[in-house]
């Protein structure tokens, strides 16, 4: 091989030509292709016509690639060049394609030591390289998927569970840094050695079956502190080409906050249940719009005359006698609207000892909301006031009878008093006549009190009857103002009447309300001189207001003003006479006419009382 041969044996030519290894021989500085076997021609995508041509002309696609320069460098230096898996682009069937070769450029020297040719031996490793690149691409994609995943993912390799990959979220869950990557799992997380996880991993590795953990407790060290955490996780086996387990992929999510919230909720529910059960007041808790009885303490079961078998049932099934009564519809509305409901002395019919029995209750339906503000249940607290209501009814009956019995003798006494006053005045004894007149005034007060008591009994019995008539509203107010002006020398009653409408209602009863407003304005404003009366039309209502400049009513007490028997409290309660029935009766009269009644007041500056009546079209 040191001398240029003059001829070649047929055997040598056959060996070169038929070799599956691509072989070529390039002669001279112009790299003339003197030998090119079938294998290399196939790799080039050429035929025998390229033999005898310069390599650069036979394969013009090599112009922008490094191979021609490498060949010239071998000629210049005489040093062979070897490459592994080098990429070359060749024109095959009109397409420029990419191939990979292991090859050697071996210089051949003449007797003078000069390179006269280069032998090119090559091995086509294109499929091998492409397969590896594809695998590397998948591997890179897989790794990128791990790092970009929105959940914690990692890969353990081998039976020692080497931490091959772990994204930021998994490292955060572990409470570790990237320094653990490449370590054995138990070296990176020594705190789990005595926990269940190494055994589970070994089981997955041996069986090839995945493992799913839900809300699993793990003790993990974070920031140097060993703490309890909860995780949902999957140990998924990774198989190699031989379908043998080569590693395990970890997918995990930290659910500590949710689990702790659930645990706290369970503790809270337990405390709530205990609170309801131990409450001395009848108490129950309902869920869903079907009003399912979730909790009912013994006091509530006793109130219903039921046992614990109704727990878990909708109320209509547990207490069927409530059908047709207002309670279940009210509960459903509270659940829907989220607005609490309270009732006093509400009548209910319950089956007691197998007999439908009428009872009365004070109760509250309180909606309970979750963290998002949605109603999830209703708390029911009740008090049985049947005995009190019965006593009230007995009292009202007594007051009604007593009032009727008192009315007749008082009327007779008043008549005798008036006759006696006239007789004494005729005799000329003014002093005695005035005393009898004062007695007559006290009888008027007594008659008024008896009238109030009679009105209360009618209201309680639902027997207040309205005698409807059509009348001019302003004229009624004017007449009453003039009458009331005669009862006071100190106060000036100033009326501004601008309604100019007629109303259809009970003239006497509305006059009773106006009289009550004016008498209260005079009574509770001793230090003031004026009372302002105003009528006006707003929308389809006529509104009357009576404003005084008296003691006023604090905001926290205003809700009680229209209650039965309510009077001014504190050191002033004995200053102003009366039973505290006037405003209660007035409110009931206005409600029965379909109107509205209210007040505006401030302690120390006076009050304004209003009522509104619908104007008949």
Secondary structure, 3 states (H helix, E strand, C coil): CCCCCCCCCHHHHHHHHHCCCEEEEEECCCCEEEEECHHHHHHHCCCHHHCCCEHHHHCHHHCCCCHHHHHHHHHHHCCCEEEEEEEEEEEECCEEEEEEEEEEEEEEECCCCCEEEEEEEEEECHHHHHHHHHHHHHHHHHHHHHHHCCCEEEEEECCCCEEEEECHHHHHHHCCCHHHCCCEHHHHCHHHCCCCHHHHHHHHHHHCCCEEEEEEEEEEEECCEEEEEEEEEEEEEEECCCCCEEEEEEEEEECHHHHHHHHHHHHHHHHHHHHHHHCCCEEEEEECCCCEEEEECHHHHHHHCCCHHHCCCEHHHHCHHHCCCCHHHHHHHHHHHCCCEEEEEEEEEEEECCEEEEEEEEEEEEEEECCCCCEEEEEEEEEECHHHHHHHHHHHHHHHHHHHHHHHHHHHHHHHHHHHHHHHHHHCCHHHHHHHHHHHHHHHHHHHHHHHHHHHHHHHHCCCCCCEEEEEHHHHHHHHHHHHHCCCCCCEEEEEECCCCEEEEEHHHHHHHHHHHHHHHHHCCCCCCEEEEEEEEECCEEEEEEECCCCCCCHHHHHHCCCCCCCCCHHHCCCCCCCCCHHHHHHHHHHHCCCEEEEEEECCCEEEEEEEEECCC
